[in-house]
């Protein structure tokens, strides 16, 4: 805890940013709860208390990277911002009234509070009414000194009425050292807004990544995410979706890979708060070596949410005898006229299919890759943008686990 | 081309083949007939290299090499093709992508470069006509949602593209109506040459009206009890397996 306290105090020495009091409240709440451990129900299989053993320093360095992105957050700070419309740092957004103070309000999740406490940086983007946007965002973490460091990227997206947006968001790490990346994102979707959000986490370095994505959806809005978590030491991503008005829809699609002793966790919560909302969740994992994965999909149907239609599916492919998956659907339904389905599967590569492919001349490795390609392809093909779909297919196929049991 | 000597095979300790002897030369077509459970399909699966079958005795020489020593994919690359009795569905694997991967795997094995995209499209265009298959099947996942007839035609289509030296047709006629049977047989016949050979495994004689064999072997309880020319198949059809088995025993 000490390293957090020290780092937080340092942030108060900087020139005032107008959100010190909000940040301090968040930090005090975090200090009260501390870092959760496996005794907590929601952290049962993923114990983040290991980060307490690290001597975490807040990385505030800012490298000027000019790559082909609309927004680059370097260690959580804006390094490049070519987005149109109203945008800026979190404190600017709050000062101008473009975003609500609620993005920093105290939360039940300690890591969101921790992220808010360090929200000196971060960025908000306002997507104007009726606009069409294609945004490429890079979350770059640099660790030039190869130290144990913490980074707290915060991103707030406000999608106004009937805006139509595709966001490709990448997390990338350069340099060695140990990284604790605690990212948080708030997405507010007004009536009729459309957002397709592609997330690519691609680093196998010594990284602990805890990510929280909160989405609030108004009437007839549509949020679709494609989440590619393809390799890191310890990672957890939570989605908290609130379908607050009638006719809202969310699709949560995801692929996760874990090999060796990697640990990957997805906790999703979809709150169906009003009638006639739909949600569709499909996550697929491939696990290898001694990897551990967790999938916890919670669907909460409130009493007013009649005519809810919620579908959830989690499938897992185990390439080794030692890999472990904890998968759990969690349905809480308080309305009577609803349709909720869920399913979880765990399996190996189909032996018959492997034999069939080999009788056509494909070797063990190529046959395996072909089947895995098909397996992940089911999720990737849901991306509507042709170029991003092709790009993701290439990246994901390139990162397919090798399979250690042969 | 292939010489099978005293082949004994077990599955989970159960003896299925009890000393098969069979030689097939280039240019020949052999039919293996037999009642259900006689070991016909096992023979085809063993030659293709299925790992569930244990060869306990005997040997198989293929093009001068020890076949039993080769992996499944190696056998395929050396020209052995098994047309499955029950073709496997591969959801999510595009039929064209699959075929191209298979063809390129075999080319790579022989030290050849990958096939040019145009050349490949021309090749499959020619072969698909031969099997009277709808072009739309090329864009669909392999065998996924195909009718029984489409699956069998797709097997022979793959065979036409891969141009094997030794084709093993395992009950290719099962589930085919008469028109589909003609098309499939036409495809197989179009590929017959002095360079390659075919082993047709079948329960019924009717396929052999269309794919006329040079030799017919009757397999019973894992042994070949009788061999002859195409007339043996007609005799079988007329008399039934019991009678032939009786005669062989007598």
Interface residues (C-beta under 8 A of the other chain):
Chain A: X350 X352 X353 X355 X356 X357 X358 X359 X360 X361 X362 X363 X364 X366 X367 X370 X371 X373 X374 X375 X377 X378
Chain B: X48 X49 X50 X51 X71 X72 X73 X75 X76 X77 X80 X81 X82 X84 X87 X88 X90 X91 X92 X93 X98 X101 X102 X103 X105 X106 X109 X141 X158 X162
